[in-house]
Structure formats: structure tokens, C-alpha cells
Amino acid sequence: MKTDWDPRHLDIRAFAQAQATLQGAAALGDWLRLREDAVQPQGEVRWQLTGQQRAVVGGEAEVWLSLQAQVQIPLVCQRCLAPVACDVAVERDFRFVADEAQAQLQDELAEEDVLVWSRSFDALELVEDELIMALPMVPLHDHCPTLPSAMTSAEDVQPNERPNPFAVLSALRDRKS
């Protein structure tokens, strides 16, 4: 059984047949696209890949890859513009098929993502893609350290006290009668 899997050149079918698991950790600074939005490329990306074959009645077993990854990435809070540490985690399953035509056809009907298997699949690129897609659209502190406490939560904002315009009309109507 093979034990020296290369996540940059992974034979997906062989990895699934071996029901292998591969895990690792790398500095955030090593992930070029993921670190682009980071205030500072500090932190560590941890990931795990597990291959498996799932039996299909009347057909060839399907090739699956389970991915788990997490990172704490410092982003810019969009409210106070100070750094905010965002915990990002993904846990996804991918089913692999033989060619692009099958992948396009099956991807529309399947709940899981359908990808094309290869003998030299870059699984770390997939890890990075999934973490990028899991980044918050608008990173925010729960309570911004540089803003007055009344401005940090939308629940604390009080609407302006103004008279109801319909109350004025009601008063005019009542006066006429």
C-alpha cells in the first residue's frame, strides 16, 4: 500500500481505492491567493483529505474525496477598519467522474460537487479554493474595539423619534368633524 501521497500531484482514483488519509499544516503565508485579503499573513492552514470508494448498485464504485480545512485569518473589519481574526472552516465531499462532460451533466443534478478525476490532481489548490469561498463577505468584529459601544451593534441603534405622519392627518380629520 502506498503511503507517500503528494497532495500537489494526487492520483485521486488510487487514493480513494486505498481509502487513504492525508493531512498537513502550512503557514498562511504559503497560500498565495488565500493570504491576499489578510492584514498580515500570520496563522496556519490545517487540512485533511480522505479518499474512499462508494459502492453503486449495478455500476462501478464511485470515487469520493472528503476535505476538511480550517484557518484563522486576520481580515479588515468593515465597520471599524481594524484587524479582526476570522475563523474559517470547511468540510466538503467531492465525487469524481471520468470526464468533463459527465461532470457538467451530473453536477447540475447532484447535491455534492462533481469534479473530474486525474492522476495528478492538485488537492492543495482545492483546499485553498474552498477556504477562499468560505471567507466572510463582510468581516466584522462582534464588538468593535475602536468604536463607541452604541455604534457596534445594529440592535443598539435607536431610530429617530419623529411623529407619525398619519397621526397628523388623523388630527386634521378629527378637527373637521
N, C-alpha and C positions, 0 to 999 in steps of 0.2 A: 504494500500500500504506500502511495506517495505521501510524503509529509512536508516537502519543501515547496509549497504553493507560493507563487509570485502573484500578489494582488494586482500588479500592473499588467500582467500577461496571464490571466487565469483561463484555463480550459474549463469552461462552465459545465459542459457535459460530464467530464471526468471528475470534476469537483463534486457535482451532485451525485454521481454514481458512488463515489467514495463516502458520501454523507459527511464530508469534511467540514471542519470549522476553522476559521482563520480570524485572528483578532490582532489589533495593534493600537498604537497610540503615536501621535506625532504632534509636534508643536504647531500651533495655529499659523505661525509664520511660514510653514512649509506648504500651506494650501493657498496658492496664489489668488484664485478667484474668491474664495471664502473670506480672506483677510482684507479684501478691497474696501469694505464698509467699516471695518474695525477701527476704533480710535487708536488702539495700539495692538499689534499682533501678538498679544500675550494669551496664554492659555494652551490647552491641549485638546486635540480632537481624539476621541476614543471611538473605536468602531469594532464591529464583529460581523462576520459573514458566515452563513451556514448553508451548505448545499444539500439538496435532497431530491429524490425522485418520488413522485406520487403516482400510484397505480391508477390507470384508467381502464374501465371495463371495455373490453373489445378493442383495445388500442395499445400503442406504445406508451410506456411510463413518461410522465411529464417532468421536465427539468425545472426546478424551483431554486431560488436564492432568497434567503431571508437576510435582511440588513438591519442592523441596529447601530446607531451612532449618536453621539452627544458631544456638545461643546458649550462652554460658557464664553461668550464673545462680547467684548466691550463695544457698544454702539453709541451713537449720539441720541440722547433723549430729545424728542421733537418738541417738547414743551419748554424745557429749561436750557437745552443745548449743552448739558454736562454729560459726561460719560455715564452709561448705565450698563450694568452687566446683565446680559440676556442669556438665559439657559435655553438652549435649542437641542431638541432630541427628536429623532426619527426612528420609526420601527415600521418597516415595509417588507412586503413579499413581492417577488417578481417571478413571473412564469416566462420561460424561454421557449421559442419556437425556431424552426429551421431557417425561415427566410423572411424578408421584409414584407412581402405580400401577405403572408399568414399573420404576421404581427399587426399590420394595419387592419385587417379584417377582424381578427379576434379581439384587438384592443378596444374596439367600439362596443363590443358585446360583454366584455369581461369587467368584473369589479377590480381585479388586480391589474397591475401594469404588465404588458406583454412586450418582451424585448427579443431581439434576435441573438441566438447563442453563437459564440465563436470560440475558437481555440486560443485566442489571445485577447480576452475581454479585460478592459481596464476597470476593475471593480472600485478602485480608489476614486476614479473620476465619477462613478455613480454615487459613492458616498458623499463627495463634495457637492454634486448636483442636488442631492436630496437635502443636505443641510442648508444650502443656499435657498432652496424653495421653502424651507421651514422657518427662515428668518422672519421676524415680525415686520409687517408692513410699516408700522409706526411704532418704533421703540419708545417706551415711556417708563419713567420711574413710577412706582406706586404712589410715592410722595416725594416730590422734587425737593432736593436739599437747598436749592438756591432761590426758591420762590416762597412768598408768604404762604402759610398753611391754607389760607382761604382760597388760594388760586390753584392748589394742587389737585383738587378733586372736583369733578363736574357736579357731584351731589351737593357740595358746599356752596356753589354759586347760587345766589338769591336773585330771582328776577326783579326787575324794577317795579316798584309799587305804582301802578297807574290805574286810574279809574276805568272801569269797564265802559266802552263807548256806547254800548246798548243800554246801560243804566241811565245815561244822559237822555237818550231818545225816550226811554220809558218815563222819565220825569216830565219831559215835554208833553207826552201823550196824556199823562195823568193831570197835568195842569190845564189842558184844553177841556177835559171832561168835568 
